[in-house]
Amino acid sequence: MDYLAQGSSPASVGNPLLNISIFAVFVVITLVVVFQVSRATTTASDYYAAGRSFTGAQNGIAISGDYLSAASFLGIAGAIAVTGYDGFLYSVGFLVAWLVALLLVAELLRNTGKYTMGDVLSFRMRQRPVRAAAATSTLVVSFFYLFAQMAGAGALIALLLKIPNTNIVGQGTVIAIVGILMIVYVLVGGMRGTTWVQIIKAALLLGSTALITLWVLALFGFSLSAVLGQAVSANPVLETAGQTKPLGEKLLGPGLQYGATATAKIDFISLALALVLGTAGLPHILMRFYTVPSAKEARRSVVWAILLIGIFYLFTLVLGYGAAALVPGGATTIANAPGRTNSAAPLLAYVLGGEVLLGFISAVAFATILAVVAGLTITASASFAHDVYANVIKRGKAPPDSEVRVARVTAVVIGVIAIAAGILARNQNIAFLVALAFAVAASANLPTILFTLFWKRFNTTGALWSIYGGLASCVLLIIFSPAVSGSPTAMLKDVDFHVFPLANPGLVSIPLSFLLGVIGTYVGGRQPVDEAKFAEMEVRSLTGAGAEKATSH
């Protein structure tokens, strides 16, 4: 324990050559896998849904790999290390969200759709406007999520290669390399290759976090209470951005981040609502249910995903408090290191196992980012190609190979945008950025999905009002929130144009989207309700009958 307490300065940890070498090994192995499986990618179904060839267990592992992003590994561990109990609430929210996904949408979407969320929403609505709206929503949600993952890449690079937070060119160059690798995975492997990358990444992530968790607990006699006690005693105060805040026992109770003011408490409620409802509206998670051959396997996918994700989030509790307890300087060092709070897990790895463990954990973190952004990119590109190009522009008459070609071009464009976004948000806490993506998904997608599946009277006007209204209100509130300007942790620190007091807009935008869906439905009430189509959707969604037929509705 004395050695750990006197370890090297975390601001100068690691061997950059070793870190990059271990990551390069992962890239080479996964690229070989992607090239091998790409030989089976010959049709649109192969590219979008991996030919529906994965089992429930395989897809569940891939879902956990897709879902356990840089926000979970880097962002939550850092949030717990610096804000304690309040940081762990991210883990609780992300996990509880899967119950909503399991009970309300997973199996029903698998039975009703073909490749994208737009297939479900347009099942009994007017094709072109609803598909265009679904694609717009998918692209915006994917952008926000990509924003967070690429920020994670910048944070990790800043720590491992000792690039200062102020060095935009250095961090930007490596973020660009991550983006290019992501594009290669998607262009070459499609959904099949992306899924195998996610399976490999999930195994590495769960294995490495289990190792660190057991290591930390072993140092404290396998007593979580001892870990918490050391975290409290090692962190009497937090010094960051020229301010000193008391920590100590406050790390173990609520309120460090969300309890200081009434606005902060309301902000927490808003955050919790976004986290719990957001997963069921995330397009890249919903698309994963189309890679299995049956509704039964879709259910098994979710059960496997909940099991693995739940285990991982228990690990984050030990990772976060372990970093606060063992990293020299504790929360203060973590908050001020290159990459800021996102550096907690890598710093803990360095304190425990030196350069080798740091290099391995860094490679896992890179793998985490690559796997998630590849899944996001293929989802966004598939939505544009399948919903907009094939069904809006070509009116359902596009050749399958041209549709896949458009999807690949779109993937390149999305990759370029993601690189630019990652450079802009490189020093933000990733868990917080992902929470914004969850708010957008819950606002724009979930109300429309639920109304489409369960409300017979719901019509095209209601769908458009709900999607565009929820999307516009959420994005506008984010732009004018303290997350973007007017606060010490804002993305734009030199300006202040925030007028909305909450950092997460979910408390306003999610109910508003539900309300707009209802109002729009009654405004467009003259549209006849196709009761036969609703009955067909109801039977298909609940029983799976006819779901295997790849029809254009």
Phi, psi and omega in degrees: 000328179296320180297318181296322182290338183247024185296175182297158179296122182298342179288346182228037186277159166082166176247108184306321181295317178295317180302311182291326180296315180296319178297320180298322177299315178300315182299316181297314181298313182291326177294322176299316178299315181298316180295324179295311183285340182295341180296335179270359181268093184239343183235172177297323178297323177294316185290318184275319191231017178055031180064018182051043190256357184269146176282169178299319180295314179299315181291325177297318176296318179296321177299316178297323176294325179286323187277323181280083187270189176300334177297320181286314186282311183266312187292312183290318177302318178293320179297321179292319181299325186261326183242002173061236185308315182298327178292323180293339179298334174299315179300315181298314181296315180297324181283314180301329180303331182291335176294321177296315180297318181293314187282331190249327192231329193305298184292321183296319179293318179302320183285331188266325187265183181238301179231324190228170175298328179299330177299320182287312185294332182266003185305315182236016178249178173291127190303301194294310181294322182288320177296320178297319179294317180297319179294320178299314179298316180300316181295318182291315179298315179299322179298314180297320180291318176298321177310312182291316184293320179290329173297322176298321177299317179296320180295318181292317179297319181303320181285313189286323181260008176058041177267122182301153178302335182275352182274087184293321183295314181297310179294321181297323180298315182286325174301322178296322179296316177300317179298320180294318177299318178302315181297320180298314179305314185289315183296319186276311190265341185061204181292326181296311179294319179298320180297317180293325175298320180291324177294314179298316181296320179298317179297316179295316184294312181294321179295316182289320179291327175297318179300311182294319179301311180295323180297312179299312181297323179298323179295338182245029177064031181054039178244111177296326178300321179293322177299313180297319180297319178293322178299320179294311184290332182277353185227069178293327180219164173242123179247115180203146179054037178075010181239151177240125181238138177289138176243264180057230183292346177297338177298337185264354182237166179287154171116349182298319181255326188242013184242002186290323183226169177297322178297319180296322180293319177295322178299323178295318178300319178297316178299313182299319179297318180295318182294315185290324184264346188290321184303319182292354178243006181280116185300322184288337174279317180299323183294335181295335181288347178274358182270359180253156187279347185208167178295324179300317179291330176296317177297316178299324178303313183292321179299314177298317182297314181298319180299309184291319181293320178298317178299316182298317183291335171292324177298324184298331178299316179287322179299312184293306180291329176295320177296317179297327183278325192252331180292127178305126183090350174056223186298327180296315178298316181297316183292337183251000180287161171305130186089351178052223188300336180292353183271359187302308183296313177298321179295320177297318179299320180293318180297323183283310189235013177070204188294325182294310180294322177299316179298319180293314180297323178295319177297320178296319179296318176298317178300319178302312181295314182298316182296318182290315182292330175294317177297319178295317184294317181292327178293312181295318181291323178295320180297316180295314184291315185281317184275312185276303184293305187287321188254340177261305182287311183268000177054041176079011183246019180281134174299142182303322182291326177290327177296317178294323179296317177296321179299321181290320177296318178299322179300321178295315180298315180298320179299318179296317179297319180297321179298312180298319180294320180297324178295320181293322188253024193294340184249013178275153173293128189290322179300322179294317180296320178295325177300326175294320177297321177297320179297318179295317180296316181292328181281317187272327191252313189300313180303318181293320178299312182294316178298319181297318184283328192240348184246111185297325185283343183304136185226184185299316180300316178299320179296316181293318178297318182293313182293303185291322179294313178296319181295310183295315182296318182294313182295318180296318179294326176295315181301320183261025180256167176292354175290332183260321181209160171084013177218159182300334181256013183292157177294321179250104190272342186265001180228163178214102176234020182283136178234345178262126191283340186268139178287329176244126188272005188306324183298332179263311190286328182290307176300324180298321179295317175300315181297317180295325177297320178291312181298314180299323179297318180284327175297319178267028186296342180287343177294128181293141177275122178277088185295327179294320180292321178295320179297320178297317179297318182297315180295315182295315184294325184271334184246337184086359181296124180083358184290337183281349180279122180276080183257157172258113191292000000 
